[in-house]
């Protein structure tokens, strides 16, 4: 369970929200704290990008599709695994999806 503003939101055993509709910026902040991440505008840019990917494809991207999508949408400087790793260590696809309120990417350990 994740506590946000006095409400308990159900999560799976890995801390992913069970209901996409429970996500909010406040929930993202709480999830980021659990990952020891302080969200900056650069983080929010990737979170919004991930949510757009999910709306379009109905799945959370693994690392390669995330890098490619980021490069297409935000340019080659940000569409690099090193950049994403600096924002969402140790596994950008997994950690960013969690904070974005999305399901765990299928092939992320």
ZIUR-V510309 format. One record per run of one state. SS is the DSSP state (helix for helix, strand for strand, loop for the rest). FROM is the first residue (numbers start at 1). TO is the last residue. Records with the same first field share a line. If there is no record, write none. Layout:
# ZIUR-V510309
SS=FROM-TO / FROM-TO
This chain:
# ZIUR-V510309
loop=1-1 / 5-6 / 10-10 / 12-16 / 18-19 / 23-24 / 35-40 / 58-62 / 75-80 / 88-91 / 100-109
strand=2-4 / 7-9 / 11-11 / 17-17
helix=20-22 / 25-34 / 41-57 / 63-74 / 81-87 / 92-99
